[in-house]
Amino acid sequence: MAVEKITISFDDLHSEDVEQKLERAEALEQAHKRYVEQQAAAPLAIAAGKSSIWHNTVIFMAVFGILGGLFAWGASEGFTKLVPNRYMQMQEMDNRRMDVITRLNDGLIMEMEAESQLQQIYADYPSNPYAKILSDMTLTAEQQMQAVGQRLELDALPNFVHRFVWYAVVGVMFAFMLAVADPLLSRNRRGVVLNGAVGIGLSLVGAALVGLFINKIYHLLGGGTLEASFVRQMIARAVVWSVFGMFLTVAPAVVMKSSKKLVIGIIGGAIGGFLGGLLFDPIDVLLNSAVMSRLIAFVAIGFLSGMSTGLIESAVKTGWLKVTGGVITGKQFIIYRNPTFLGSSPACEIYLFKDPQVSDHHSAIHLTRDGYEIEDLNDEPMTFVNGEPIERVKLRAGDEIQIGSSTFCFQERKQSVVMK
């Protein structure tokens, strides 16, 4: 397609704008020639990028969520072995003790065998003060519970510190993997460092809040009490992980300073945490293994949090670019920021790495009341829409954009309010 010709009236000959119009026309013509030369000289470079399933937001977020769950499980088990928590040991001990008592009451074991198993349970925690209280046969059940309550008051601070560190260790693994997924696939090292650091920081905030209040919420909902039904116990634990999950998926939104993406991250993390949290108790009962229960539940929390976030993003997006040619063919960039910058600088929202034809801040996409517009930010136009060099034009669904060796297809679902 040829560059549109300009017309100059007789009055324009005496205007200072003539030279500017001629310079602009020449710049556009040169840009169009460069575009034609690029298309002819390097058609294979643009077509070389093959769409990869890993560039699908839902899939790569789910995969990185699974990795986060595996790392979280490994880190939590290592920490628990190195620094055992006496209160958690008491809970494990009490669960084992109640299992023995239940089997005794159901007639599955004899009283002598039950007594032997109970003594073995207490012996497994030789330095635990709660084991000494519960194994003291000189105390009545009421006196044992009173003694346990007094001990819990003494251990309030150590238990909080241990809960905080445990949730911090787990949260850092989840948050880091979910935060770096997108910049890592985009090969943006700056984004990996920035998103990862923010993710770690937010997970620590979440761990502190959970450590302070979540035990009270857990018990208020009926968790950790013998009177609570199994379903109520499940829901209480799921709520705990739903609250914690909100802090694990919002780092990219904080870095991007996007309120819309923040809401998406909060909802996705809450859904993943709740559904994954529901699995702890059923798996523990089914496999009779707290370790396997944590492993499966952690993987589920990561998988569901990542997948939920990706699905919600896809459902509510209004404007986005899909890479149709180049190194990251198939990658999708949802337009959150106004403006959204495209360029070779890692600070750009859409980072086009290692392309000598792309300037630091090459183009910008603006959201206006009338829709989306793309603006070229170079001295001479080097951004092409449907094969034509542009300075600033309105985008329509299906428009093809070329910047350097990368091509994009612009898609729009519906007009939305101007982003901030």
C-alpha positions as CSV (number, residue, x, y, z in Angstrom):
1,M,0.0,0.0,0.0
2,A,1.3,3.4,-0.9
3,V,1.6,6.2,1.6
4,E,-1.3,8.7,1.2
5,K,-0.4,11.8,-0.8
6,I,-0.7,15.2,0.8
7,T,-2.3,18.2,-0.9
8,I,-1.1,21.8,-0.6
9,S,-3.2,24.8,-1.5
10,F,-2.0,28.1,-2.9
11,D,-2.4,29.7,0.5
12,D,-0.3,27.0,2.1
13,L,2.7,28.0,0.0
14,H,3.0,31.1,2.2
15,S,2.5,29.1,5.4
16,E,5.3,27.8,7.7
17,D,3.4,24.5,8.0
18,V,4.4,23.5,4.4
19,E,7.9,22.4,5.4
20,Q,6.6,20.5,8.4
21,K,4.0,18.7,6.2
22,L,6.6,17.8,3.6
23,E,9.0,16.5,6.3
24,R,6.2,14.4,7.8
25,A,5.2,13.0,4.4
26,E,8.9,12.1,3.7
27,A,9.2,10.5,7.1
28,L,6.1,8.4,6.5
29,E,7.3,7.4,3.0
30,Q,10.7,6.4,4.4
31,A,9.0,4.4,7.2
32,H,6.9,2.6,4.7
33,K,9.9,1.7,2.6
34,R,11.6,0.3,5.6
35,Y,8.5,-1.8,6.4
36,V,8.5,-3.2,2.8
37,E,12.2,-3.9,3.0
38,Q,11.8,-5.7,6.3
39,Q,8.9,-7.8,5.0
40,A,10.9,-8.8,2.0
41,A,14.3,-9.3,3.7
42,A,13.1,-11.1,6.8
43,P,9.8,-12.8,6.3
44,L,11.1,-16.0,7.9
45,A,12.1,-14.2,11.1
46,I,8.6,-13.0,11.7
47,A,7.1,-16.4,10.9
48,A,9.7,-18.3,12.8
49,G,8.0,-17.9,16.2
50,K,5.6,-20.9,16.8
51,S,2.7,-20.6,19.1
52,S,3.4,-22.4,22.3
53,I,0.9,-23.8,24.8
54,W,3.2,-22.4,27.6
55,H,2.3,-18.9,26.5
56,N,-1.4,-19.4,27.4
57,T,-2.0,-17.4,30.6
58,V,-4.2,-20.0,32.3
59,I,-1.7,-22.8,31.6
60,F,1.5,-21.1,32.6
61,M,0.0,-19.6,35.8
62,A,-1.3,-23.1,36.8
63,V,2.1,-24.7,36.1
64,F,4.0,-22.1,38.1
65,G,1.3,-22.5,40.9
66,I,2.1,-26.2,41.0
67,L,5.8,-25.5,41.3
68,G,5.1,-23.0,44.0
69,G,3.1,-25.7,45.9
70,L,5.9,-28.2,45.6
71,F,8.5,-25.8,46.8
72,A,6.2,-24.6,49.6
73,W,5.7,-28.2,50.8
74,G,9.4,-29.0,50.7
75,A,10.3,-25.8,52.6
76,S,7.5,-26.3,55.2
77,E,8.5,-29.9,55.9
78,G,12.2,-28.9,56.3
79,F,11.3,-26.1,58.6
80,T,9.0,-28.2,60.7
81,K,11.7,-30.8,61.2
82,L,14.4,-28.3,62.0
83,V,12.2,-26.2,64.3
84,P,9.3,-28.3,65.6
85,N,6.3,-26.4,67.1
86,R,5.1,-27.8,70.4
87,Y,1.5,-26.7,69.8
88,M,1.4,-28.3,66.4
89,Q,2.9,-31.5,67.9
90,M,0.1,-31.4,70.5
91,Q,-2.5,-31.2,67.7
92,E,-0.9,-34.1,66.0
93,M,-0.7,-36.0,69.2
94,D,-4.3,-35.2,70.1
95,N,-5.5,-36.5,66.7
96,R,-3.6,-39.7,67.1
97,R,-5.0,-40.1,70.7
98,M,-8.6,-39.5,69.6
99,D,-8.1,-42.1,66.8
100,V,-7.1,-44.7,69.4
101,I,-10.0,-43.8,71.7
102,T,-12.5,-44.0,68.9
103,R,-11.2,-47.5,67.9
104,L,-11.4,-48.6,71.5
105,N,-15.0,-47.3,71.8
106,D,-15.9,-49.0,68.6
107,G,-14.6,-52.3,69.9
108,L,-11.8,-52.6,67.3
109,I,-9.0,-52.9,69.9
110,M,-8.8,-54.1,73.4
111,E,-8.2,-51.7,76.4
112,M,-4.7,-53.0,77.0
113,E,-3.7,-52.5,73.4
114,A,-5.2,-49.0,73.5
115,E,-3.2,-48.1,76.6
116,S,0.0,-49.4,75.0
117,Q,-0.7,-47.3,71.9
118,L,-1.4,-44.2,73.9
119,Q,1.8,-44.6,75.8
120,Q,3.7,-44.9,72.5
121,I,2.1,-41.7,71.3
122,Y,3.3,-39.8,74.4
123,A,6.8,-41.3,74.1
124,D,7.1,-40.0,70.5
125,Y,7.2,-36.5,71.9
126,P,9.6,-36.8,74.8
127,S,10.4,-33.1,75.2
128,N,6.8,-31.8,74.6
129,P,5.2,-30.3,77.8
130,Y,1.8,-31.0,76.4
131,A,2.6,-34.7,76.1
132,K,3.6,-34.8,79.8
133,I,0.3,-33.2,80.8
134,L,-1.9,-35.5,78.7
135,S,0.1,-38.6,79.9
136,D,-0.3,-37.7,83.5
137,M,-2.8,-40.2,84.8
138,T,-3.1,-38.4,88.2
139,L,-4.9,-35.6,86.5
140,T,-8.6,-35.7,85.6
141,A,-9.6,-34.8,82.0
142,E,-10.8,-31.4,83.2
143,Q,-7.5,-30.8,85.0
144,Q,-5.6,-31.8,81.9
145,M,-7.5,-29.3,79.8
146,Q,-6.9,-26.6,82.4
147,A,-3.2,-27.3,82.5
148,V,-3.1,-27.3,78.6
149,G,-4.8,-23.9,78.6
150,Q,-2.3,-22.4,81.1
151,R,0.6,-23.8,79.0
152,L,-0.9,-22.3,75.8
153,E,-0.9,-18.8,77.5
154,L,2.8,-19.2,78.3
155,D,3.6,-20.3,74.8
156,A,1.5,-17.6,73.1
157,L,4.5,-15.6,71.8
158,P,6.7,-18.6,70.7
159,N,3.6,-20.1,68.9
160,F,3.0,-16.8,67.1
161,V,6.6,-16.5,66.0
162,H,6.6,-20.1,64.8
163,R,3.3,-19.6,62.9
164,F,4.6,-16.5,61.3
165,V,7.8,-18.1,60.1
166,W,6.0,-21.2,58.9
167,Y,3.4,-19.2,56.9
168,A,6.2,-16.9,55.7
169,V,8.3,-19.9,54.4
170,V,5.2,-21.3,52.7
171,G,4.0,-18.0,51.3
172,V,7.3,-16.9,49.9
173,M,7.4,-20.0,47.7
174,F,3.9,-19.6,46.5
175,A,4.0,-15.9,45.9
176,F,7.5,-15.8,44.2
177,M,6.6,-18.5,41.7
178,L,3.2,-16.9,40.8
179,A,4.7,-13.4,40.6
180,V,7.6,-14.3,38.3
181,A,5.6,-16.5,35.9
182,D,4.7,-13.8,33.3
183,P,8.0,-11.8,33.3
184,L,10.0,-15.1,33.2
185,L,8.2,-16.2,30.0
186,S,8.6,-12.8,28.6
187,R,12.4,-13.0,29.4
188,N,12.2,-9.8,31.4
189,R,14.9,-10.2,34.1
190,R,14.0,-6.8,35.6
191,G,10.4,-7.9,35.9
192,V,11.4,-11.2,37.5
193,V,13.4,-9.4,40.2
194,L,10.8,-6.7,40.8
195,N,7.8,-8.9,40.8
196,G,9.6,-11.6,42.9
197,A,10.7,-9.0,45.5
198,V,7.2,-7.6,45.8
199,G,5.7,-11.1,46.0
200,I,8.0,-12.0,48.8
201,G,7.2,-8.8,50.7
202,L,3.4,-9.3,50.3
203,S,3.7,-12.9,51.4
204,L,5.4,-11.7,54.6
205,V,2.6,-9.3,55.3
206,G,0.1,-12.1,54.8
207,A,2.1,-14.3,57.1
208,A,2.1,-11.7,59.8
209,L,-1.7,-11.1,59.6
210,V,-2.4,-14.8,59.5
211,G,-0.1,-15.4,62.4
212,L,-1.9,-12.8,64.5
213,F,-5.5,-13.4,63.7
214,I,-6.1,-16.6,61.8
215,N,-6.0,-18.9,64.8
216,K,-8.8,-16.9,66.4
217,I,-10.8,-17.0,63.2
218,Y,-10.1,-20.7,62.8
219,H,-11.4,-21.5,66.3
220,L,-14.3,-19.1,65.9
221,L,-15.4,-21.1,62.8
222,G,-15.1,-24.3,64.8
223,G,-11.7,-25.5,63.7
224,G,-9.4,-27.3,66.1
225,T,-12.2,-28.3,68.5
226,L,-13.4,-31.8,69.3
227,E,-17.0,-30.6,69.2
228,A,-16.8,-29.4,65.6
229,S,-18.1,-31.6,62.8
230,F,-15.7,-32.8,60.1
231,V,-17.3,-30.5,57.5
232,R,-17.1,-27.5,59.8
233,Q,-13.4,-28.3,60.4
234,M,-12.8,-28.5,56.6
235,I,-14.5,-25.1,56.0
236,A,-12.6,-23.4,58.9
237,R,-9.3,-24.5,57.4
238,A,-10.4,-23.5,53.9
239,V,-11.3,-20.0,55.1
240,V,-7.8,-19.7,56.6
241,W,-6.1,-20.6,53.3
242,S,-8.5,-18.4,51.4
243,V,-7.5,-15.3,53.4
244,F,-3.8,-16.2,53.1
245,G,-4.2,-16.9,49.3
246,M,-5.3,-13.3,48.7
247,F,-1.7,-12.2,49.4
248,L,-0.1,-14.8,47.1
249,T,-1.3,-13.6,43.7
250,V,-1.4,-9.8,43.8
251,A,2.3,-8.9,43.3
252,P,2.1,-8.3,39.5
253,A,-0.9,-6.0,40.1
254,V,1.0,-4.0,42.8
255,V,4.0,-3.6,40.5
256,M,1.8,-2.6,37.6
257,K,-0.3,-0.3,39.9
258,S,-3.5,-1.6,38.4
259,S,-6.6,-1.8,40.6
260,K,-8.4,-4.0,38.1
261,K,-5.5,-6.6,38.1
262,L,-5.4,-6.3,41.9
263,V,-9.0,-7.3,42.2
264,I,-8.4,-10.2,39.8
265,G,-5.4,-11.4,41.9
266,I,-7.3,-11.2,45.2
267,I,-10.3,-13.2,43.9
268,G,-8.1,-15.8,42.1
269,G,-5.9,-16.3,45.2
270,A,-9.0,-16.5,47.5
271,I,-10.7,-19.1,45.3
272,G,-7.5,-21.2,45.0
273,G,-6.8,-21.0,48.7
274,F,-10.3,-22.0,49.7
275,L,-10.7,-24.9,47.3
276,G,-7.2,-26.2,48.1
277,G,-7.7,-25.7,51.8
278,L,-10.8,-27.9,51.6
279,L,-8.5,-30.9,50.7
280,F,-6.3,-30.9,53.9
281,D,-8.6,-32.9,56.2
282,P,-10.2,-35.3,53.7
283,I,-6.8,-36.4,52.4
284,D,-5.4,-36.7,55.9
285,V,-8.3,-39.1,56.7
286,L,-8.1,-41.0,53.4
287,L,-4.3,-41.5,53.5
288,N,-3.7,-41.2,57.3
289,S,-0.7,-39.0,56.5
290,A,-0.4,-35.4,57.5
291,V,2.7,-35.1,55.2
292,M,0.8,-36.3,52.1
293,S,-2.1,-34.2,53.1
294,R,0.0,-31.1,53.0
295,L,1.7,-32.1,49.8
296,I,-1.5,-32.6,47.8
297,A,-3.2,-29.6,49.3
298,F,-0.3,-27.3,48.7
299,V,-0.1,-28.4,45.0
300,A,-3.8,-27.9,44.7
301,I,-3.7,-24.4,46.2
302,G,-0.9,-23.3,43.8
303,F,-2.6,-24.9,40.8
304,L,-6.1,-23.5,41.6
305,S,-4.8,-20.1,42.5
306,G,-2.8,-19.7,39.3
307,M,-5.6,-21.2,37.1
308,S,-8.3,-19.1,38.7
309,T,-6.3,-15.9,38.2
310,G,-5.7,-16.8,34.6
311,L,-9.3,-17.7,33.9
312,I,-10.6,-14.5,35.6
313,E,-8.2,-12.4,33.6
314,S,-9.4,-14.0,30.3
315,A,-13.0,-13.5,31.3
316,V,-12.9,-9.8,32.1
317,K,-10.3,-8.5,29.7
318,T,-11.5,-5.7,27.4
319,G,-8.4,-5.0,25.2
320,W,-5.4,-7.2,24.6
321,L,-2.6,-7.9,22.1
322,K,-1.8,-11.4,20.9
323,V,1.7,-12.0,19.5
324,T,1.3,-13.5,16.0
325,G,4.9,-13.3,14.9
326,G,8.2,-13.2,16.7
327,V,10.1,-14.9,19.5
328,I,7.1,-15.2,21.8
329,T,4.4,-16.1,19.3
330,G,1.2,-17.0,21.1
331,K,1.8,-14.8,24.1
332,Q,-1.1,-12.6,25.2
333,F,-0.7,-9.1,26.7
334,I,-3.8,-7.7,28.4
335,I,-3.9,-3.9,28.4
336,Y,-4.2,-2.8,32.0
337,R,-2.1,0.4,32.2
338,N,-3.0,3.7,30.5
339,P,-0.7,4.2,28.7
340,T,0.8,0.8,28.1
341,F,4.3,1.0,26.7
342,L,5.9,-1.3,24.1
343,G,9.7,-1.3,23.7
344,S,13.1,-2.8,24.3
345,S,13.3,-1.4,27.8
346,P,12.5,-3.9,30.6
347,A,10.4,-1.1,32.2
348,C,7.9,-1.3,29.4
349,E,4.7,-3.3,30.1
350,I,5.2,-5.1,26.8
351,Y,8.9,-5.9,26.7
352,L,10.4,-6.7,23.2
353,F,13.8,-8.0,24.1
354,K,16.9,-8.2,21.9
355,D,15.4,-6.6,18.8
356,P,17.7,-3.9,17.3
357,Q,14.8,-2.4,15.4
358,V,12.9,-1.6,18.6
359,S,13.6,1.5,20.6
360,D,13.5,1.7,24.4
361,H,9.9,3.1,24.5
362,H,8.9,2.4,21.0
363,S,5.1,2.8,21.1
364,A,2.3,3.5,23.6
365,I,-1.3,2.3,23.7
366,H,-3.8,4.8,25.1
367,L,-7.3,4.1,26.4
368,T,-9.6,7.0,25.6
369,R,-13.3,7.5,25.8
370,D,-13.6,6.4,22.2
371,G,-11.5,3.2,22.5
372,Y,-7.8,2.3,22.2
373,E,-5.3,4.3,20.2
374,I,-1.6,3.4,19.5
375,E,1.1,6.1,19.2
376,D,4.5,5.9,17.8
377,L,7.1,7.5,20.1
378,N,10.1,7.7,17.6
379,D,11.4,10.7,15.8
380,E,10.3,9.0,12.6
381,P,7.4,6.5,12.5
382,M,8.6,3.0,13.1
383,T,5.3,1.5,14.2
384,F,3.0,-0.1,11.5
385,V,-0.7,-0.8,11.7
386,N,-2.0,-3.0,8.9
387,G,1.2,-2.3,6.9
388,E,1.1,1.4,7.2
389,P,3.4,3.6,9.3
390,I,1.5,5.6,11.9
391,E,2.0,8.4,14.3
392,R,-1.2,7.9,16.3
393,V,-4.3,6.0,15.2
394,K,-7.4,4.4,16.7
395,L,-7.2,0.6,16.9
396,R,-10.0,-1.7,15.8
397,A,-10.4,-5.4,16.6
398,G,-8.3,-7.4,14.2
399,D,-5.8,-4.7,13.4
400,E,-2.2,-6.1,12.8
401,I,0.6,-4.2,14.5
402,Q,4.2,-4.6,13.7
403,I,7.1,-3.4,15.8
404,G,10.5,-4.5,14.7
405,S,10.4,-8.3,14.1
406,S,7.3,-8.8,16.3
407,T,3.7,-8.7,15.0
408,F,0.5,-8.4,17.2
409,C,-3.2,-8.8,16.6
410,F,-5.2,-6.3,18.5
411,Q,-8.4,-7.6,20.1
412,E,-11.2,-5.7,21.9
413,R,-14.2,-7.0,23.7
414,K,-16.0,-3.9,24.6
415,Q,-15.3,-0.3,25.6
416,S,-14.6,0.3,29.3
417,V,-13.9,3.2,31.5
418,V,-10.6,5.0,31.2
419,M,-7.9,3.3,33.2
420,K,-5.8,5.0,35.8
